Amino acid sequence: MFARVATFEGGDVQRLQQMNEERMSSGEMNPPAGMKRAMLLQGDRRLFVAFFDSREELDAAEQRFESMGDEIPEEVRGRRVGVDVYEVVFDESM
């Protein structure tokens, strides 16, 4: 399994949550193909973690991630300051 971690600064977390809820309820949410699950972590920065079964699926999803950035205004999503990819070596649900 592989994880893509995009790091954001700024933005409007409440508005982002509202937009995501609206998209999910209306069926307009169009996640990248192959994405198994996602997490959004909030701290000094916001981390969006997306999980894929293979590096190939993750790489193929990059274009969709870029278009998603165009669909959400920067004042809402924040400014993306980094993207990293990790191989998941341990994942235990508690």
RAWORA-V424296 format. One record per pair of residues at least 12 apart in sequence whose C-alpha atoms are under 10 Angstrom apart, sorted by sequence separation. I is the first residue (numbers start at 0). J is the second residue. D is the distance in whole Angstrom. If there is no record, write none. Layout:
i=I j=J d=D
i=I j=J d=D
//
This chain:
i=36 j=48 d=8
i=37 j=49 d=4
i=38 j=50 d=9
i=36 j=49 d=6
i=37 j=50 d=6
i=35 j=49 d=8
i=36 j=50 d=5
i=37 j=51 d=9
i=34 j=49 d=7
i=35 j=50 d=6
i=36 j=51 d=8
i=33 j=49 d=10
i=34 j=50 d=6
i=35 j=51 d=6
i=33 j=50 d=9
i=34 j=51 d=5
i=35 j=52 d=7
i=31 j=49 d=9
i=33 j=51 d=6
i=34 j=52 d=8
i=30 j=49 d=10
i=32 j=51 d=9
i=33 j=52 d=7
i=34 j=53 d=10
i=31 j=51 d=10
i=33 j=53 d=9
i=33 j=55 d=10
i=34 j=56 d=8
i=16 j=39 d=10
i=33 j=56 d=6
i=34 j=57 d=8
i=32 j=56 d=8
i=33 j=57 d=7
i=31 j=56 d=9
i=32 j=57 d=9
i=31 j=57 d=9
i=33 j=59 d=9
i=34 j=60 d=8
i=58 j=84 d=10
i=32 j=59 d=8
i=33 j=60 d=7
i=57 j=84 d=9
i=31 j=59 d=9
i=32 j=60 d=6
i=12 j=41 d=9
i=31 j=60 d=5
i=32 j=61 d=10
i=30 j=60 d=9
i=31 j=61 d=8
i=54 j=84 d=9
i=3 j=34 d=10
i=31 j=62 d=9
i=32 j=63 d=8
i=45 j=76 d=9
i=54 j=85 d=9
i=2 j=34 d=10
i=31 j=63 d=6
i=45 j=77 d=9
i=54 j=86 d=8
i=1 j=34 d=10
i=4 j=37 d=10
i=6 j=39 d=10
i=12 j=45 d=9
i=30 j=63 d=8
i=31 j=64 d=7
i=44 j=77 d=9
i=45 j=78 d=10
i=46 j=79 d=10
i=53 j=86 d=9
i=2 j=36 d=10
i=3 j=37 d=9
i=4 j=38 d=9
i=5 j=39 d=10
i=6 j=40 d=10
i=7 j=41 d=10
i=8 j=42 d=10
i=9 j=43 d=9
i=10 j=44 d=10
i=29 j=63 d=9
i=30 j=64 d=8
i=45 j=79 d=9
i=48 j=82 d=10
i=50 j=84 d=10
i=52 j=86 d=10
i=0 j=35 d=10
i=2 j=37 d=9
i=4 j=39 d=10
i=8 j=43 d=8
i=9 j=44 d=7
i=10 j=45 d=9
i=31 j=66 d=10
i=44 j=79 d=10
i=46 j=81 d=9
i=47 j=82 d=9
i=48 j=83 d=10
i=49 j=84 d=10
i=50 j=85 d=10
i=51 j=86 d=10
i=52 j=87 d=10
i=7 j=43 d=9
i=8 j=44 d=5
i=9 j=45 d=8
i=31 j=67 d=9
i=44 j=80 d=9
i=46 j=82 d=9
i=48 j=84 d=9
i=50 j=86 d=10
i=51 j=87 d=10
i=7 j=44 d=6
i=8 j=45 d=6
i=30 j=67 d=8
i=50 j=87 d=9
i=6 j=44 d=7
i=7 j=45 d=5
i=8 j=46 d=9
i=29 j=67 d=9
i=6 j=45 d=6
i=7 j=46 d=6
i=5 j=45 d=8
i=6 j=46 d=5
i=7 j=47 d=8
i=4 j=45 d=10
i=5 j=46 d=6
i=6 j=47 d=7
i=4 j=46 d=6
i=5 j=47 d=5
i=6 j=48 d=9
i=3 j=46 d=10
i=4 j=47 d=6
i=5 j=48 d=7
i=3 j=47 d=8
i=4 j=48 d=5
i=5 j=49 d=9
i=2 j=47 d=10
i=3 j=48 d=6
i=4 j=49 d=7
i=2 j=48 d=6
i=3 j=49 d=5
i=4 j=50 d=9
i=1 j=48 d=10
i=2 j=49 d=5
i=3 j=50 d=7
i=1 j=49 d=8
i=2 j=50 d=5
i=3 j=51 d=8
i=1 j=50 d=6
i=2 j=51 d=6
i=0 j=50 d=7
i=1 j=51 d=5
i=2 j=52 d=9
i=0 j=51 d=6
i=1 j=52 d=6
i=2 j=53 d=9
i=3 j=54 d=10
i=0 j=52 d=4
i=1 j=53 d=6
i=2 j=54 d=9
i=0 j=53 d=6
i=1 j=54 d=6
i=18 j=71 d=9
i=0 j=54 d=8
i=1 j=55 d=10
i=3 j=57 d=7
i=1 j=56 d=9
i=2 j=57 d=8
i=3 j=58 d=9
i=1 j=57 d=7
i=15 j=71 d=8
i=0 j=57 d=10
i=15 j=72 d=10
i=18 j=75 d=9
i=3 j=61 d=10
i=5 j=64 d=10
i=15 j=74 d=10
i=16 j=75 d=10
i=14 j=74 d=10
i=15 j=75 d=6
i=16 j=76 d=10
i=14 j=75 d=6
i=15 j=76 d=6
i=10 j=72 d=9
i=11 j=73 d=9
i=12 j=74 d=10
i=13 j=75 d=9
i=14 j=76 d=9
i=15 j=77 d=9
i=10 j=73 d=7
i=11 j=74 d=7
i=12 j=75 d=7
i=9 j=73 d=9
i=10 j=74 d=5
i=11 j=75 d=5
i=12 j=76 d=8
i=8 j=73 d=10
i=9 j=74 d=8
i=10 j=75 d=4
i=11 j=76 d=7
i=12 j=77 d=9
i=7 j=73 d=10
i=9 j=75 d=8
i=10 j=76 d=5
i=11 j=77 d=7
i=9 j=76 d=8
i=10 j=77 d=4
i=8 j=76 d=8
i=9 j=77 d=5
i=10 j=78 d=7
i=7 j=76 d=7
i=8 j=77 d=5
i=9 j=78 d=6
i=10 j=79 d=10
i=7 j=77 d=6
i=8 j=78 d=5
i=9 j=79 d=9
i=6 j=77 d=9
i=7 j=78 d=5
i=8 j=79 d=7
i=6 j=78 d=8
i=7 j=79 d=4
i=8 j=80 d=7
i=6 j=79 d=6
i=7 j=80 d=6
i=8 j=81 d=10
i=5 j=79 d=7
i=6 j=80 d=6
i=7 j=81 d=7
i=5 j=80 d=8
i=6 j=81 d=5
i=7 j=82 d=9
i=5 j=81 d=6
i=6 j=82 d=6
i=4 j=81 d=8
i=5 j=82 d=4
i=6 j=83 d=8
i=4 j=82 d=6
i=5 j=83 d=7
i=3 j=82 d=7
i=4 j=83 d=5
i=5 j=84 d=9
i=3 j=83 d=6
i=4 j=84 d=6
i=2 j=83 d=8
i=3 j=84 d=5
i=4 j=85 d=8
i=2 j=84 d=6
i=3 j=85 d=7
i=1 j=84 d=7
i=2 j=85 d=5
i=3 j=86 d=9
i=1 j=85 d=6
i=2 j=86 d=6
i=0 j=85 d=9
i=1 j=86 d=4
i=2 j=87 d=7
i=0 j=86 d=6
i=1 j=87 d=5
i=0 j=87 d=5
i=1 j=88 d=9
i=0 j=88 d=8
i=0 j=89 d=9
i=0 j=90 d=9
//
